Amino acid sequence: MWPGLVVYFALVALRVTLNYSSLRHYLKLPLVERVTIAKRLPSVSIIVPAWSEEANLPRLLDSLNKLDYPEFEVIVVDDGSSHQTPELARRRGAQLLSIQGPPAGWTGKTFACWRGAREASGEWLLFTDAATVHGEKSLQRILSFGLERQVKGVSAFLQQQVVTFWERLLLPYACQQYFISVSPRRVNEPGSGHALANGQYLLIERDAYFRAGGHEAIRGEVLDHVALATHLKSLGVPVLAARAEREGRVRMYSGLADIWASYRGGGGVLTALGTILSVLAIPCLIYGLVTASPAFELAALVTYLTAVAELFVWEWLFQAPITAALWQPLAAGVFLAIATTSLIRPKHLWQGRRV
């Protein structure tokens, strides 16, 4: 029994180490704060790829219309929506570009972004999701942040909104596992082969974007934002990944069904390892109950309490009730099932539509 417990707690210690590293990795990303606004702010084209986004588009466009920024345009690229997306875009003053699905070899989102970029006139291009809401001064602050650091691209991680039980349960946990594999130093180091970007807010200098081939260069990629940042970085155009929770917010999913259908994986070997180790309490408890072993039952309790403590901070970062962390074993089990099914189902094109 004791050798088994030694091995078991060695695995628990490894999980604790990985989750601690994950939190450090996220918090060490540069934070958009104390920014000196540039004396001359370049013009910006804001490109919104959209497919049946009538639920999100009004909030997004209303926030963009309130931006405190000298010169910008908003381009909504509507990919054959069957609902009110085009009318909502027109009504709120956005430039509407209608397309009908991607050519062979493209995903829906990469094609929509590419077409929007080709119509844009701004000196910088901001690709943003319809589910985002932007702060009034967010564009001037994030762009000035990039100009201060003399980079050609900035990708911002906004405040994540979680509303339903399943969002509060799964999204903080998913981010905890994802950032296990992220090195903040390496992703923002010019000579490194690692890159990180957030498709919800990706700001790139126009000339650098087109010199690199833009979304056409990564046309078939499902995780297009990371692929584009990696491609740009390989050509010597690093995209700075930064935290900007005070500059905007986004609600990624609307519930369990949406999370299950839309999750596309990410991370690396350490993320996979951390995800597997995060369910340790469940088999340990089962084994303890089956063998009537108080030692393994106690070990399961200790494992559960440490896992809950590790998740508390992520719940707080997501502005979710920290009591949601008490459901950590459920989060781990469901997320493991979602991650597994995402590996075996056909990759989808965009918002559930298959290639």
RAQUIPE-V770035 format. One record per helix or strand of 2 or more residues. SS is the DSSP state (H for helix, E for strand). FROM is the first residue (numbers start at 1). TO is the last residue. Records with the same first field share a line. If there is no record, write none. Layout:
SS: FROM-TO  FROM-TO
This chain:
H: 2-27  57-65  85-91  108-119  138-148  165-181  184-187  206-211  214-218  224-234  256-262  269-277  280-290  294-317  322-344
E: 30-31  44-50  72-79  95-99  124-128  132-134  153-157  159-160  201-205  240-243  248-250  348-350  353-354
